Amino acid sequence: MRTTRRTFLGSVAGGAAASALPLVAVHGQPRVTLRCGFWDHWVPAGNGALRELCAAWGARERVEVQVDFITSVGRQNELTIAAQAQSRSGHDILSFPTWFPAAYADQLVPVDDVMGRLIAQYGPVNNAAEYLAKRDGRWVAIPAVSGTQMKPSLGRIDLLKQHAGIDVREMWPAEDRAGPGAEQWTWDTFLAAAEKCHAAGVPFGLPMGTTSDAVDWVGALFASFGASMLDAEGRPTVRGNAKLRAAVEYMLRLARFLPQDVWAWDDASNNRAIQAGRSALIFNPPSAWAVARRDNMPGHDQHWTFPMPAGPEGRFVPYLPYFWGIWNFSRHQSAAKSLLEFLSQRESAEKQSATSAGYDIPPFLSMNDFTVWKTEGPPVGVVFNYPLKAHHNARASVAFAPAPPEIAVQAYTQGVNTKLIARIAQAGETIDQALAWAERELRTFARG
């Protein structure tokens, strides 16, 4: 039996509680009011960019665009989505977090027409965005620029060079090429570096709780080992999975060199660790560096962004996107589609990325060359390797893919991958006992 929507929404929101019109030009029509509820950006300038873009489009198309920014603090954005879906009233357009397009797919206007034109113009979106935004072969939301992040390696140039003998700026320069040693940037190299930095008192700051930073990076590591815990039908693939066992055994070796309290870390703990110079490396978007620069913290000019290590099955980078969706009870669906297509154009996307200091990642791989990633600093080029680049030979990762989102989200919010490691490293279970627990959990999710 498939998971019910009630179960799905409970997992996504933590207990929180028409077919599309053809896209036509709205210029010259009687003036309408389009209501937009966007995510309240961590980088305040990000809100300003969206407001300016919406105002410019509205003036051109004779549409009044009302913009609200809804915070994710206290999950207010998720609660707003749930309330509007239930009442069938509210904004025309909303920003939807990672798993929410699938949860509300039956109340969202299909946007295949918009995505078809954008893909024809700019090429494919990354694989993870497509996995999350398509249901039954249809695009139910548009991958957003604002709020979308990746979580590659963010390291201290000085500490990694001094204690691990790795020059990450030479290995991954701010250029469209890999440098000397990049081909050796594997999880084996990473483990050796983690051991050295741990001995030097600057251990890698890798959270191991159940918050998104932890689940995301462990999910990417598992993917690089080919260690899927669920198949595309949502069936557990734990029993007899040699690749999963290899990933677990690796994680147990790595866990010995992490800070003792990482099992209780939240998504801010890793930021604080590298900002304070207590850690030589974390997996994070540019926000940790941006805050360190803003507050002139010692060592902020020693940060550098570079890809995650590669495993036996390749290199994967955690992806945590936002999406723009149109309610099917909106009275202005054509105008909403037109605005979202405008916001997704290269010029609009670049404005969003530039004003967020490079934080916002466009979904189109062809747009991963914006100037902001070349010029941000100090040091100049610090975020050059933040978006996926061809020479990274990497793919975006969503933990527990390729399972159907309504099943994957439950494993994600419960942190099954990190709990699996904790049950062995912290609770003293054997690998077989912990794997048996994980299989039971995953079967429960699949049954609904």
SELO-998495 format. One record per residue (C-alpha): z, y, x; chain; residue in three letters. Coordinates in steps of 0.25 Angstrom, whole numbers. Layout:
((Z; Y; X); 'A'; 'ALA');
...
REM end
This chain:
((0; 0; 0); 'A'; 'MET');
((-4; 14; 5); 'A'; 'ARG');
((6; 25; 8); 'A'; 'THR');
((9; 33; -5); 'A'; 'THR');
((6; 48; -4); 'A'; 'ARG');
((21; 50; -7); 'A'; 'ARG');
((25; 42; 5); 'A'; 'THR');
((15; 50; 14); 'A'; 'PHE');
((19; 63; 10); 'A'; 'LEU');
((34; 60; 12); 'A'; 'GLY');
((31; 55; 26); 'A'; 'SER');
((23; 68; 29); 'A'; 'VAL');
((31; 78; 23); 'A'; 'ALA');
((45; 72; 26); 'A'; 'GLY');
((48; 70; 11); 'A'; 'GLY');
((42; 83; 6); 'A'; 'ALA');
((37; 82; -5); 'A'; 'ALA');
((-49; 90; -30); 'A'; 'ALA');
((-60; 88; -23); 'A'; 'SER');
((-65; 100; -14); 'A'; 'ALA');
((-74; 111; -18); 'A'; 'LEU');
((-86; 113; -10); 'A'; 'PRO');
((-85; 123; 1); 'A'; 'LEU');
((-92; 135; -3); 'A'; 'VAL');
((-92; 149; 2); 'A'; 'ALA');
((-81; 158; -4); 'A'; 'VAL');
((-87; 171; 1); 'A'; 'HIS');
((-90; 180; -11); 'A'; 'GLY');
((-81; 172; -21); 'A'; 'GLN');
((-70; 179; -29); 'A'; 'PRO');
((-58; 181; -20); 'A'; 'ARG');
((-49; 169; -20); 'A'; 'VAL');
((-36; 167; -13); 'A'; 'THR');
((-34; 155; -3); 'A'; 'LEU');
((-20; 151; 0); 'A'; 'ARG');
((-18; 144; 13); 'A'; 'CYS');
((-5; 138; 18); 'A'; 'GLY');
((-6; 136; 33); 'A'; 'PHE');
((4; 130; 43); 'A'; 'TRP');
((13; 140; 49); 'A'; 'ASP');
((9; 139; 64); 'A'; 'HIS');
((19; 138; 75); 'A'; 'TRP');
((11; 148; 82); 'A'; 'VAL');
((12; 161; 73); 'A'; 'PRO');
((-1; 166; 78); 'A'; 'ALA');
((-7; 153; 72); 'A'; 'GLY');
((-4; 159; 58); 'A'; 'ASN');
((-10; 172; 61); 'A'; 'GLY');
((-23; 165; 65); 'A'; 'ALA');
((-24; 158; 52); 'A'; 'LEU');
((-21; 170; 44); 'A'; 'ARG');
((-32; 178; 51); 'A'; 'GLU');
((-42; 167; 49); 'A'; 'LEU');
((-39; 166; 35); 'A'; 'CYS');
((-40; 181; 32); 'A'; 'ALA');
((-53; 181; 40); 'A'; 'ALA');
((-59; 170; 31); 'A'; 'TRP');
((-53; 176; 18); 'A'; 'GLY');
((-59; 190; 21); 'A'; 'ALA');
((-73; 183; 24); 'A'; 'ARG');
((-73; 174; 12); 'A'; 'GLU');
((-66; 184; 2); 'A'; 'ARG');
((-54; 174; 0); 'A'; 'VAL');
((-40; 178; 1); 'A'; 'GLU');
((-32; 169; 10); 'A'; 'VAL');
((-17; 168; 8); 'A'; 'GLN');
((-11; 161; 20); 'A'; 'VAL');
((3; 155; 21); 'A'; 'ASP');
((9; 149; 33); 'A'; 'PHE');
((18; 137; 30); 'A'; 'ILE');
((28; 132; 40); 'A'; 'THR');
((30; 118; 44); 'A'; 'SER');
((44; 121; 47); 'A'; 'VAL');
((53; 113; 38); 'A'; 'GLY');
((39; 106; 34); 'A'; 'ARG');
((36; 117; 24); 'A'; 'GLN');
((22; 116; 26); 'A'; 'ASN');
((23; 101; 21); 'A'; 'GLU');
((32; 105; 10); 'A'; 'LEU');
((22; 115; 5); 'A'; 'THR');
((10; 105; 6); 'A'; 'ILE');
((18; 95; -3); 'A'; 'ALA');
((22; 106; -13); 'A'; 'ALA');
((8; 111; -15); 'A'; 'GLN');
((2; 97; -16); 'A'; 'ALA');
((12; 94; -27); 'A'; 'GLN');
((11; 107; -35); 'A'; 'SER');
((-4; 108; -32); 'A'; 'ARG');
((-3; 122; -29); 'A'; 'SER');
((-2; 131; -17); 'A'; 'GLY');
((-11; 134; -5); 'A'; 'HIS');
((-26; 131; -5); 'A'; 'ASP');
((-25; 127; 10); 'A'; 'ILE');
((-13; 121; 17); 'A'; 'LEU');
((-11; 116; 31); 'A'; 'SER');
((-7; 102; 31); 'A'; 'PHE');
((0; 95; 43); 'A'; 'PRO');
((-5; 82; 50); 'A'; 'THR');
((-3; 72; 39); 'A'; 'TRP');
((-4; 80; 27); 'A'; 'PHE');
((-19; 80; 24); 'A'; 'PRO');
((-18; 65; 21); 'A'; 'ALA');
((-5; 67; 13); 'A'; 'ALA');
((-12; 77; 3); 'A'; 'TYR');
((-26; 72; 4); 'A'; 'ALA');
((-28; 70; -11); 'A'; 'ASP');
((-24; 85; -13); 'A'; 'GLN');
((-33; 91; -2); 'A'; 'LEU');
((-47; 95; -4); 'A'; 'VAL');
((-57; 87; 5); 'A'; 'PRO');
((-63; 95; 16); 'A'; 'VAL');
((-74; 86; 21); 'A'; 'ASP');
((-84; 98; 19); 'A'; 'ASP');
((-76; 107; 28); 'A'; 'VAL');
((-73; 97; 39); 'A'; 'MET');
((-88; 92; 38); 'A'; 'GLY');
((-93; 106; 42); 'A'; 'ARG');
((-82; 108; 52); 'A'; 'LEU');
((-85; 95; 59); 'A'; 'ILE');
((-100; 98; 59); 'A'; 'ALA');
((-97; 111; 66); 'A'; 'GLN');
((-86; 108; 76); 'A'; 'TYR');
((-86; 92; 77); 'A'; 'GLY');
((-76; 82; 74); 'A'; 'PRO');
((-61; 85; 73); 'A'; 'VAL');
((-51; 76; 80); 'A'; 'ASN');
((-48; 62; 75); 'A'; 'ASN');
((-34; 65; 71); 'A'; 'ALA');
((-37; 77; 62); 'A'; 'ALA');
((-47; 68; 55); 'A'; 'GLU');
((-38; 57; 53); 'A'; 'TYR');
((-28; 66; 47); 'A'; 'LEU');
((-37; 75; 38); 'A'; 'ALA');
((-46; 64; 32); 'A'; 'LYS');
((-43; 55; 20); 'A'; 'ARG');
((-52; 45; 15); 'A'; 'ASP');
((-63; 51; 24); 'A'; 'GLY');
((-61; 65; 18); 'A'; 'ARG');
((-56; 77; 25); 'A'; 'TRP');
((-44; 82; 17); 'A'; 'VAL');
((-40; 93; 26); 'A'; 'ALA');
((-45; 101; 38); 'A'; 'ILE');
((-39; 99; 51); 'A'; 'PRO');
((-32; 113; 54); 'A'; 'ALA');
((-32; 121; 67); 'A'; 'VAL');
((-19; 128; 64); 'A'; 'SER');
((-7; 119; 67); 'A'; 'GLY');
((-14; 108; 73); 'A'; 'THR');
((-9; 103; 86); 'A'; 'GLN');
((-10; 92; 97); 'A'; 'MET');
((1; 87; 106); 'A'; 'LYS');
((-5; 84; 120); 'A'; 'PRO');
((4; 85; 133); 'A'; 'SER');
((11; 98; 136); 'A'; 'LEU');
((16; 97; 150); 'A'; 'GLY');
((23; 106; 161); 'A'; 'ARG');
((13; 107; 172); 'A'; 'ILE');
((24; 110; 182); 'A'; 'ASP');
((34; 98; 178); 'A'; 'LEU');
((23; 88; 177); 'A'; 'LEU');
((17; 91; 190); 'A'; 'LYS');
((31; 92; 197); 'A'; 'GLN');
((37; 79; 191); 'A'; 'HIS');
((25; 70; 187); 'A'; 'ALA');
((14; 75; 197); 'A'; 'GLY');
((5; 78; 186); 'A'; 'ILE');
((-3; 91; 185); 'A'; 'ASP');
((-7; 92; 171); 'A'; 'VAL');
((-15; 105; 172); 'A'; 'ARG');
((-24; 98; 183); 'A'; 'GLU');
((-25; 86; 175); 'A'; 'MET');
((-28; 93; 162); 'A'; 'TRP');
((-33; 107; 165); 'A'; 'PRO');
((-37; 118; 156); 'A'; 'ALA');
((-52; 113; 156); 'A'; 'GLU');
((-61; 104; 149); 'A'; 'ASP');
((-58; 93; 159); 'A'; 'ARG');
((-48; 83; 164); 'A'; 'ALA');
((-42; 85; 178); 'A'; 'GLY');
((-37; 75; 188); 'A'; 'PRO');
((-27; 65; 183); 'A'; 'GLY');
((-31; 67; 168); 'A'; 'ALA');
((-36; 53; 168); 'A'; 'GLU');
((-23; 48; 172); 'A'; 'GLN');
((-15; 56; 161); 'A'; 'TRP');
((-11; 43; 154); 'A'; 'THR');
((2; 38; 147); 'A'; 'TRP');
((5; 31; 160); 'A'; 'ASP');
((4; 44; 168); 'A'; 'THR');
((12; 50; 157); 'A'; 'PHE');
((23; 40; 159); 'A'; 'LEU');
((24; 42; 174); 'A'; 'ALA');
((25; 57; 172); 'A'; 'ALA');
((35; 56; 161); 'A'; 'ALA');
((44; 48; 170); 'A'; 'GLU');
((43; 58; 181); 'A'; 'LYS');
((46; 70; 172); 'A'; 'CYS');
((58; 62; 166); 'A'; 'HIS');
((64; 60; 180); 'A'; 'ALA');
((62; 75; 183); 'A'; 'ALA');
((69; 79; 171); 'A'; 'GLY');
((57; 84; 163); 'A'; 'VAL');
((54; 72; 154); 'A'; 'PRO');
((42; 73; 145); 'A'; 'PHE');
((46; 78; 131); 'A'; 'GLY');
((41; 68; 121); 'A'; 'LEU');
((48; 68; 108); 'A'; 'PRO');
((50; 54; 102); 'A'; 'MET');
((56; 57; 88); 'A'; 'GLY');
((48; 57; 75); 'A'; 'THR');
((43; 71; 75); 'A'; 'THR');
((28; 74; 77); 'A'; 'SER');
((28; 77; 92); 'A'; 'ASP');
((34; 64; 95); 'A'; 'ALA');
((26; 55; 85); 'A'; 'VAL');
((13; 62; 89); 'A'; 'ASP');
((14; 60; 104); 'A'; 'TRP');
((18; 46; 103); 'A'; 'VAL');
((7; 44; 93); 'A'; 'GLY');
((-3; 49; 103); 'A'; 'ALA');
((3; 40; 114); 'A'; 'LEU');
((2; 28; 104); 'A'; 'PHE');
((-13; 31; 101); 'A'; 'ALA');
((-16; 32; 116); 'A'; 'SER');
((-11; 17; 117); 'A'; 'PHE');
((-19; 13; 105); 'A'; 'GLY');
((-5; 10; 98); 'A'; 'ALA');
((-8; 13; 84); 'A'; 'SER');
((3; 9; 75); 'A'; 'MET');
((-5; 9; 62); 'A'; 'LEU');
((-20; 6; 59); 'A'; 'ASP');
((-29; 14; 51); 'A'; 'ALA');
((-25; 7; 38); 'A'; 'GLU');
((-10; 11; 41); 'A'; 'GLY');
((-6; -4; 45); 'A'; 'ARG');
((4; -5; 56); 'A'; 'PRO');
((-2; -10; 70); 'A'; 'THR');
((11; -12; 77); 'A'; 'VAL');
((12; -27; 78); 'A'; 'ARG');
((6; -33; 90); 'A'; 'GLY');
((0; -19; 94); 'A'; 'ASN');
((0; -20; 109); 'A'; 'ALA');
((-5; -5; 111); 'A'; 'LYS');
((7; 0; 103); 'A'; 'LEU');
((17; -9; 111); 'A'; 'ARG');
((11; -3; 124); 'A'; 'ALA');
((13; 11; 118); 'A'; 'ALA');
((27; 8; 114); 'A'; 'VAL');
((30; 3; 128); 'A'; 'GLU');
((24; 15; 134); 'A'; 'TYR');
((33; 24; 125); 'A'; 'MET');
((45; 17; 129); 'A'; 'LEU');
((42; 19; 144); 'A'; 'ARG');
((39; 34; 142); 'A'; 'LEU');
((52; 36; 133); 'A'; 'ALA');
((61; 33; 145); 'A'; 'ARG');
((56; 46; 151); 'A'; 'PHE');
((57; 55; 139); 'A'; 'LEU');
((69; 64; 136); 'A'; 'PRO');
((81; 56; 130); 'A'; 'GLN');
((81; 64; 117); 'A'; 'ASP');
((66; 64; 114); 'A'; 'VAL');
((69; 54; 102); 'A'; 'TRP');
((75; 66; 95); 'A'; 'ALA');
((65; 77; 99); 'A'; 'TRP');
((58; 85; 88); 'A'; 'ASP');
((45; 92; 90); 'A'; 'ASP');
((51; 104; 97); 'A'; 'ALA');
((59; 96; 107); 'A'; 'SER');
((47; 93; 116); 'A'; 'ASN');
((43; 108; 116); 'A'; 'ASN');
((57; 112; 120); 'A'; 'ARG');
((57; 102; 132); 'A'; 'ALA');
((44; 107; 138); 'A'; 'ILE');
((47; 122; 136); 'A'; 'GLN');
((61; 120; 143); 'A'; 'ALA');
((55; 113; 155); 'A'; 'GLY');
((62; 100; 151); 'A'; 'ARG');
((50; 92; 149); 'A'; 'SER');
((37; 91; 157); 'A'; 'ALA');
((28; 86; 145); 'A'; 'LEU');
((27; 86; 130); 'A'; 'ILE');
((16; 83; 120); 'A'; 'PHE');
((14; 96; 112); 'A'; 'ASN');
((5; 107; 107); 'A'; 'PRO');
((5; 120; 114); 'A'; 'PRO');
((17; 125; 106); 'A'; 'SER');
((27; 121; 116); 'A'; 'ALA');
((20; 129; 127); 'A'; 'TRP');
((17; 141; 118); 'A'; 'ALA');
((32; 143; 115); 'A'; 'VAL');
((35; 141; 129); 'A'; 'ALA');
((25; 152; 133); 'A'; 'ARG');
((29; 161; 121); 'A'; 'ARG');
((44; 160; 126); 'A'; 'ASP');
((40; 161; 141); 'A'; 'ASN');
((48; 148; 144); 'A'; 'MET');
((48; 144; 158); 'A'; 'PRO');
((37; 134; 162); 'A'; 'GLY');
((28; 138; 150); 'A'; 'HIS');
((17; 141; 159); 'A'; 'ASP');
((18; 126; 164); 'A'; 'GLN');
((14; 119; 151); 'A'; 'HIS');
((1; 112; 150); 'A'; 'TRP');
((-6; 104; 139); 'A'; 'THR');
((-14; 92; 142); 'A'; 'PHE');
((-18; 79; 135); 'A'; 'PRO');
((-8; 67; 132); 'A'; 'MET');
((-9; 55; 141); 'A'; 'PRO');
((-20; 44; 138); 'A'; 'ALA');
((-16; 30; 134); 'A'; 'GLY');
((-24; 17; 134); 'A'; 'PRO');
((-31; 21; 122); 'A'; 'GLU');
((-34; 35; 125); 'A'; 'GLY');
((-28; 49; 124); 'A'; 'ARG');
((-22; 55; 111); 'A'; 'PHE');
((-15; 68; 108); 'A'; 'VAL');
((-6; 70; 96); 'A'; 'PRO');
((-12; 79; 85); 'A'; 'TYR');
((-4; 86; 74); 'A'; 'LEU');
((-14; 94; 65); 'A'; 'PRO');
((-13; 102; 53); 'A'; 'TYR');
((-24; 102; 42); 'A'; 'PHE');
((-29; 112; 32); 'A'; 'TRP');
((-30; 106; 18); 'A'; 'GLY');
((-35; 112; 4); 'A'; 'ILE');
((-27; 108; -8); 'A'; 'TRP');
((-36; 102; -19); 'A'; 'ASN');
((-29; 111; -29); 'A'; 'PHE');
((-34; 123; -22); 'A'; 'SER');
((-43; 132; -30); 'A'; 'ARG');
((-50; 137; -18); 'A'; 'HIS');
((-55; 125; -10); 'A'; 'GLN');
((-68; 131; -6); 'A'; 'SER');
((-61; 143; 0); 'A'; 'ALA');
((-51; 134; 7); 'A'; 'ALA');
((-61; 125; 13); 'A'; 'LYS');
((-69; 138; 18); 'A'; 'SER');
((-56; 143; 25); 'A'; 'LEU');
((-52; 130; 31); 'A'; 'LEU');
((-66; 129; 37); 'A'; 'GLU');
((-65; 143; 42); 'A'; 'PHE');
((-52; 140; 49); 'A'; 'LEU');
((-58; 128; 55); 'A'; 'SER');
((-69; 135; 62); 'A'; 'GLN');
((-69; 136; 77); 'A'; 'ARG');
((-66; 151; 78); 'A'; 'GLU');
((-55; 150; 67); 'A'; 'SER');
((-49; 137; 74); 'A'; 'ALA');
((-49; 144; 88); 'A'; 'GLU');
((-42; 156; 82); 'A'; 'LYS');
((-31; 147; 77); 'A'; 'GLN');
((-30; 139; 90); 'A'; 'SER');
((-30; 152; 98); 'A'; 'ALA');
((-19; 159; 90); 'A'; 'THR');
((-10; 147; 91); 'A'; 'SER');
((-10; 147; 106); 'A'; 'ALA');
((-19; 134; 106); 'A'; 'GLY');
((-9; 126; 97); 'A'; 'TYR');
((-19; 124; 85); 'A'; 'ASP');
((-29; 113; 88); 'A'; 'ILE');
((-42; 113; 80); 'A'; 'PRO');
((-47; 99; 75); 'A'; 'PRO');
((-61; 100; 80); 'A'; 'PHE');
((-62; 95; 94); 'A'; 'LEU');
((-73; 105; 97); 'A'; 'SER');
((-63; 116; 96); 'A'; 'MET');
((-54; 111; 107); 'A'; 'ASN');
((-59; 121; 116); 'A'; 'ASP');
((-53; 134; 111); 'A'; 'PHE');
((-51; 145; 121); 'A'; 'THR');
((-36; 146; 118); 'A'; 'VAL');
((-33; 132; 125); 'A'; 'TRP');
((-40; 138; 138); 'A'; 'LYS');
((-32; 151; 138); 'A'; 'THR');
((-18; 148; 133); 'A'; 'GLU');
((-7; 149; 144); 'A'; 'GLY');
((0; 150; 153); 'A'; 'PRO');
((-4; 142; 159); 'A'; 'PRO');
((-18; 145; 155); 'A'; 'VAL');
((-24; 132; 148); 'A'; 'GLY');
((-11; 126; 145); 'A'; 'VAL');
((-16; 121; 131); 'A'; 'VAL');
((-31; 118; 135); 'A'; 'PHE');
((-29; 103; 134); 'A'; 'ASN');
((-21; 105; 121); 'A'; 'TYR');
((-33; 102; 111); 'A'; 'PRO');
((-41; 89; 113); 'A'; 'LEU');
((-51; 91; 124); 'A'; 'LYS');
((-63; 81; 127); 'A'; 'ALA');
((-58; 78; 141); 'A'; 'HIS');
((-44; 74; 136); 'A'; 'HIS');
((-51; 61; 130); 'A'; 'ASN');
((-40; 62; 119); 'A'; 'ALA');
((-39; 61; 104); 'A'; 'ARG');
((-29; 67; 94); 'A'; 'ALA');
((-18; 58; 89); 'A'; 'SER');
((-10; 56; 76); 'A'; 'VAL');
((1; 47; 77); 'A'; 'ALA');
((-1; 34; 68); 'A'; 'PHE');
((-16; 36; 66); 'A'; 'ALA');
((-25; 30; 62); 'A'; 'PRO');
((-16; 25; 50); 'A'; 'ALA');
((-18; 32; 37); 'A'; 'PRO');
((-11; 46; 37); 'A'; 'PRO');
((-2; 42; 25); 'A'; 'GLU');
((4; 30; 34); 'A'; 'ILE');
((3; 37; 47); 'A'; 'ALA');
((11; 49; 43); 'A'; 'VAL');
((23; 40; 39); 'A'; 'GLN');
((23; 34; 53); 'A'; 'ALA');
((21; 48; 59); 'A'; 'TYR');
((32; 55; 52); 'A'; 'THR');
((42; 43; 54); 'A'; 'GLN');
((38; 43; 69); 'A'; 'GLY');
((36; 28; 70); 'A'; 'VAL');
((30; 29; 84); 'A'; 'ASN');
((41; 36; 90); 'A'; 'THR');
((52; 28; 82); 'A'; 'LYS');
((45; 16; 88); 'A'; 'LEU');
((48; 20; 102); 'A'; 'ILE');
((62; 25; 98); 'A'; 'ALA');
((66; 12; 92); 'A'; 'ARG');
((64; 6; 106); 'A'; 'ILE');
((68; 16; 116); 'A'; 'ALA');
((80; 22; 108); 'A'; 'GLN');
((84; 11; 98); 'A'; 'ALA');
((82; -1; 108); 'A'; 'GLY');
((72; -9; 99); 'A'; 'GLU');
((62; -18; 106); 'A'; 'THR');
((47; -14; 105); 'A'; 'ILE');
((45; -25; 95); 'A'; 'ASP');
((56; -21; 86); 'A'; 'GLN');
((51; -6; 86); 'A'; 'ALA');
((37; -11; 84); 'A'; 'LEU');
((42; -19; 72); 'A'; 'ALA');
((49; -7; 66); 'A'; 'TRP');
((37; 2; 68); 'A'; 'ALA');
((28; -9; 61); 'A'; 'GLU');
((38; -9; 49); 'A'; 'ARG');
((38; 6; 48); 'A'; 'GLU');
((23; 7; 48); 'A'; 'LEU');
((21; -4; 38); 'A'; 'ARG');
((31; 3; 28); 'A'; 'THR');
((22; 16; 30); 'A'; 'PHE');
((9; 8; 27); 'A'; 'ALA');
((15; 2; 14); 'A'; 'ARG');
((20; 16; 9); 'A'; 'GLY');
REM end
